[in-house]
Amino acid sequence: MNVLVVGNGGREHALAWKLKQSSRVDRVFVAPGNAGTQEDAENVAIDPADFASLVKFCRQNQVELTVVGPEAPLSLGIVDAFRTEKLRIFGPSKSAAQLEASKVFCKNLLRQADVPTADYQVFRSADSAKRFIADRYPSDTEDVPVVVKADGLAAGKGVIVCSKRAQAMQAIDRLSGNEFGTAGAQIVIEERLDGDEASVIAITDGQTIVTLSPAQDHKPAYDGDQGPNTGGMGAYCPTKLVDDKVMSFIQEQVLVPTVHALKRGRHPFTGVLYAGLIMTNQGPKVLEYNVRFGDPECQPLLMRLKTDLMDIIEATVDGRLDEIGSLEWDPRPSVCVVMASEGYPGSYEKGHVIRGLREAAAMPDVKVFHAGTKRDSDGRIVTAGGRVLGVTAMGDSISAAKLQAYKAVRCIRWDGAWCRKDISDKALTY
């Protein structure tokens, strides 16, 4: 069987790499891919938003299944476009993808479904949002425990956690300004919740829900969870934050009611349902939903997954996920460290030559997943994005996996390369 993976990040490299391992898969194409997918699969120079060209490519190359990595094409309706052409594709429809594409849609649905989440209010203008903050928190010195969110997609950077009134005002101005375009047309202000965060990723065909091993992402840019939010600076799995009892609660009180509410609202959901959760004193609460695999959580998850990913995805598309049963996992934990360009999550340079990749790849239990990379005119692998690589390793313990991942990180170098030094350290405190 020929398979197409849509996207060009670390998540898509991991998906292509894992799908290629299936005995049932002949060829894996990635559109547009990166320097890493070029080695593990076959790159296709088609933009993920060019649905007509993707459909044409699938027909010409006998592609029997398409797997969509990023949220943007899902929110634009790639699944609807493929289904109209009678092509099999893994992911939610445009209407169901609103769960991630619109924070307002998501929060309203959570409230209707009685899923635990933070209290919130929606504002259609920056002025009304700022009036709300000014009226509710009149003093410049008092704690302002709020989170300001852009309604639309913002590459993981549309969420600003605040503690002072001036911060909240600046966040409103920034999210409603030109930087985020239409994503900031509506603003959500919600209460700031305290606790540790976890990612529970599930796959559903709309009837059956299969949960993956719980993971923990590291969104803030710098060590100790300091600095601005990013798309994710590293992840590990499993996390002890979500034990069997907590997972049962999440399945029964979060995932099942969400899938039912989407179905009732005529947005039936198939694909990946990723709950970003915070563990509060009152129990787990939903911070956000994503409708695709997390990046970087996908990388350590797929390192550990032993069940054939192709079997899982095909069963989901065909509406027979109940046949899959319990997933099989490598018992060893996995840690992924993201290496980024200097300046990320702000502006950064591209085109720096990356050295040491072969040395890192030769290490046992290590896989270097590419994200912002490409080959230059001389065939050298160079930086082409903010998050450049996801250096992922397994070990007999979280500490051993972390040690192996950072050993591989030390092999790799380019001008301005940096990473957080504390990925997975939180695991030692649980």
HELIX and SHEET records of a PDB file:
HELIX    1   1 GLY A   10  LYS A   20  1                                  11    
HELIX    2   2 ALA A   35  ASP A   40  1                                   6    
HELIX    3   3 PHE A   51  GLN A   60  1                                  10    
HELIX    4   4 GLU A   71  LEU A   76  1                                   6    
HELIX    5   5 ILE A   78  THR A   84  1                                   7    
HELIX    6   6 GLN A   98  ALA A  101  1                                   4    
HELIX    7   7 LYS A  103  ALA A  113  1                                  11    
HELIX    8   8 ALA A  126  ARG A  136  1                                  11    
HELIX    9   9 ARG A  165  LEU A  175  1                                  11    
HELIX   10  10 ASN A  178  GLY A  184  5                                   7    
HELIX   11  11 ASP A  223  ASP A  225  5                                   3    
HELIX   12  12 ASP A  244  ILE A  250  1                                   7    
HELIX   13  13 GLN A  251  LEU A  255  3                                   5    
HELIX   14  14 VAL A  256  ARG A  264  1                                   9    
HELIX   15  15 CYS A  298  ARG A  304  1                                   7    
HELIX   16  16 LEU A  309  VAL A  317  1                                   9    
HELIX   17  17 LEU A  321  GLU A  323  5                                   3    
HELIX   18  18 LEU A  357  ALA A  361  1                                   5    
HELIX   19  19 ILE A  398  CYS A  411  1                                  14    
HELIX   20  20 ASP A  425  THR A  429  5                                   5    
SHEET    1   A 5 GLU A  42  ASN A  43  0                                        
SHEET    2   A 5 ARG A  27  PRO A  32  1                                        
SHEET    3   A 5 ASN A   2  GLY A   7  1                                        
SHEET    4   A 5 VAL A  63  VAL A  68  1                                        
SHEET    5   A 5 ILE A  89  PHE A  90  1                                        
SHEET    1   B 4 TYR A 120  PHE A 123  0                                        
SHEET    2   B 4 ILE A 187  GLU A 191 -1                                        
SHEET    3   B 4 VAL A 146  ALA A 150 -1                                        
SHEET    4   B 4 VAL A 159  CYS A 162 -1                                        
SHEET    1   C 4 ILE A 209  THR A 211  0                                        
SHEET    2   C 4 ASP A 196  THR A 204 -1                                        
SHEET    3   C 4 GLY A 271  THR A 280 -1                                        
SHEET    4   C 4 GLY A 283  ASN A 290 -1                                        
SHEET    1   D 5 GLN A 216  ASP A 217  0                                        
SHEET    2   D 5 GLY A 234  CYS A 237 -1                                        
SHEET    3   D 5 SER A 334  ALA A 340 -1                                        
SHEET    4   D 5 ARG A 387  MET A 394 -1                                        
SHEET    5   D 5 VAL A 366  HIS A 370 -1                                        
SHEET    1   E 2 PRO A 220  TYR A 222  0                                        
SHEET    2   E 2 GLN A 226  ASN A 229 -1                                        
SHEET    1   F 2 THR A 373  ARG A 375  0                                        
SHEET    2   F 2 ILE A 381  THR A 383 -1                                        
END                                                                             
